Amino acid sequence: MTTTRQSPTVRRRRLGAELRKRREHAGITLEFVAERMECSQSKISRIETGHSSVTSRDVRDMLTIYNTPTDEVDVLVEIAKEARQKGWWHPYSSVLVGAYVGLEAAASSIRAYEQQVVPGLLQSAEYAEAMIRGAWPDWDEEAIMNRVRVRIARQSLLTRQDDAISFQVVLDESVVSRPVGGDRVMRDQLRLLAEATSWPNVTLQVLPFEAGPHAGMDGTFAILEFPEAGDSDVVYAENATGGLFLEKNDELVKYTKIFENIRGAALSAEESAELIAQLAEEPLWKSRPRGFESI
């Protein structure tokens, strides 16, 4: 299974932004459009924010209300058709939450901070399975394995020969200290991380415990950048229900500063690579006093 950079999720965002821009330029309210379209304001709002797909007919009707030239209408209708296509991950949509995978598929670079687990783009299959089983104990076997398959498929974004994404990630030391899946699985995962530190498009740093309080203590997040100028960057702040997408300029600036502060507090890439290689041979969980687990 391979991924594709032509993501319908990003096409939908781009189309929504264009529709919103043309409505505002025409000086028309959401209420007026909804009345003319005989639908709810929330439907128009969700189309403009890229959270809902839209038919070609609805796009034509909206652009007619905005007095858009015919040639521009045709271009946007074509984008609407592309936005309604199914992404490679569609067969697994029942085990995916939110639109993150679709945005990730079209990104040119990702900067991420992770507090608890190895990022999906760098997980081994066994680690991914153990993590998913632990996080969602009520899921059935098919759902678990489908989620693992999606996670492994996503990793082609890092290994493509022509257009692999740039991935900068800071891992809290807890990520490389917790034996997800047990000793063997976690050692293998650490060896995979050590290998990834040598990839030209991956920069991996570890934020050590001794760094104390730091800028990223509010939680895990990722900053996604896209290659086309019309696609604005987005921050994905993760939570138990799937996460929150932030696109306002002040939010992007805030998270960019947070990421740079975290990077500054973390070990260098070279030091991090040495630590991960060392932990693969001498893991922290092996150094705990005997009987600790029973406390």
Number of C-alpha atoms within 10 A of each C-alpha: 10 13 19 14 16 17 22 24 26 23 24 25 23 21 26 26 19 15 21 18 13 18 21 13 10 13 9 14 12 17 14 12 19 17 12 12 15 9 12 13 17 12 15 23 16 14 21 23 17 21 16 17 22 22 13 18 11 14 22 18 16 21 20 13 17 18 13 15 10 11 8 10 19 14 10 20 20 13 18 25 16 16 25 17 15 12 19 21 20 12 11 13 15 11 16 16 12 13 18 18 19 22 22 23 25 25 25 18 19 20 19 21 25 22 20 16 19 23 17 16 15 19 21 23 17 17 25 27 21 18 19 17 17 13 11 11 10 10 14 10 9 10 17 20 18 18 19 23 17 22 21 19 16 22 19 18 23 19 13 12 8 6 11 18 22 18 20 19 21 24 25 25 22 18 18 25 19 16 20 22 18 12 15 14 18 23 23 15 26 29 18 17 21 21 13 17 19 14 13 11 16 18 20 26 28 27 25 16 11 9 13 9 9 13 15 18 12 9 13 19 22 23 24 22 22 20 12 10 8 12 17 18 20 22 23 21 19 16 11 7 8 14 17 15 17 16 15 12 11 10 13 18 11 10 21 16 13 17 23 13 14 23 23 12 20 24 19 16 18 13 13 23 23 13 20 26 18 15 20 22 11 13 20 15 13 12 8 10 8 8 7 7 7 5 4
